[in-house]
Amino acid sequence: MTILLIASRLPRAIKAAGVPIENVSIGDPANKATWTVQPPDLQGAAQPTIDAFNPDDPAYVTAEQDAAIDGLTALRALAEATFELKSNTWTKAQFLARIKAIYRTL
């Protein structure tokens, strides 16, 4: 596991555990005792999450992929228009127009 990957996933895990850290520092990737948080006074609160942290957990990959997908505005517009289509009878042109209208508001 690379330091960059750990450093990108660990802060999210610590913050999700309710510890409002600003950043992490990874000393030796193989030695969690060298992983520290800023501000230092939150190290004790963050340490249980650090100790339990598994950077290879597939949930992190899924969350990162979901975040990337959620950032695709055009896909979100299509999803919303498709959901609306369930209760409407639209022509293809009307459906496309609705996707564009939603996209412009996102």
C-alpha positions in Angstrom: 0.0 0.0 0.0 1.4 3.4 -1.0 1.7 6.3 1.4 -0.4 8.4 -0.9 -3.3 5.9 -0.8 -3.2 5.5 2.9 -2.9 9.3 3.3 -6.0 9.8 1.1 -8.2 7.1 2.8 -7.2 7.4 6.4 -8.4 11.0 7.0 -11.8 10.1 5.7 -12.0 7.1 8.0 -11.0 9.2 11.0 -13.4 12.0 10.2 -16.2 9.4 9.6 -15.5 8.2 13.2 -16.2 11.7 14.4 -12.7 13.0 15.0 -12.3 16.4 13.3 -8.7 16.1 12.3 -7.1 18.5 9.8 -4.5 16.1 8.3 -2.5 12.9 8.7 1.2 12.1 8.4 2.3 8.6 7.5 5.8 7.8 8.7 6.4 4.1 7.9 3.4 2.7 6.0 4.0 -0.7 7.7 4.0 0.8 11.2 0.8 2.4 12.4 2.6 3.7 15.4 4.3 6.3 13.1 1.0 7.5 11.7 0.0 10.8 13.3 -2.8 13.3 13.0 -2.9 17.1 13.1 -3.7 18.7 15.4 -1.7 16.4 17.7 -4.2 16.7 20.6 -6.6 14.5 18.6 -4.1 11.7 18.3 -5.7 9.8 21.2 -9.2 10.1 19.8 -8.0 9.0 16.3 -5.7 6.2 17.4 -8.4 3.5 17.7 -9.4 4.2 14.1 -5.8 4.2 13.0 -5.3 0.8 14.8 -8.3 -0.7 13.1 -7.7 0.9 9.7 -7.3 -1.5 6.7 -6.4 0.5 3.6 -7.2 -2.5 1.4 -10.8 -2.6 2.6 -13.0 -2.8 -0.6 -15.4 -0.3 1.0 -12.9 2.4 0.4 -12.7 1.6 -3.3 -16.4 1.5 -3.6 -16.8 4.9 -1.7 -14.1 6.5 -4.0 -15.9 5.1 -7.1 -19.3 6.3 -5.8 -17.8 9.8 -5.2 -16.5 9.9 -8.7 -19.9 8.8 -10.1 -21.7 11.3 -7.9 -19.6 14.1 -9.4 -20.8 13.3 -12.9 -23.4 16.0 -13.3 -24.7 14.6 -16.6 -25.3 11.2 -15.1 -27.1 12.7 -12.2 -29.4 14.6 -14.6 -30.1 11.5 -16.5 -30.9 9.5 -13.3 -33.3 12.2 -12.1 -35.0 12.5 -15.5 -35.3 8.7 -15.7 -36.9 8.6 -12.3 -39.4 11.2 -13.3 -40.1 9.3 -16.5 -41.6 6.5 -14.4 -44.7 8.7 -13.8 -44.8 10.5 -17.1 -45.3 9.7 -20.8 -42.7 11.6 -22.7 -41.5 11.5 -26.3 -37.8 11.1 -26.8 -37.5 14.8 -27.5 -39.3 15.7 -24.3 -37.1 13.3 -22.3 -33.9 14.8 -23.7 -35.2 18.3 -23.0 -36.0 17.3 -19.4 -32.4 15.9 -18.9 -31.0 19.2 -20.2 -33.2 21.2 -17.9 -32.1 19.2 -14.9 -28.5 19.3 -15.9 -28.6 23.1 -16.1 -29.8 23.3 -12.4 -27.1 21.0 -11.0 
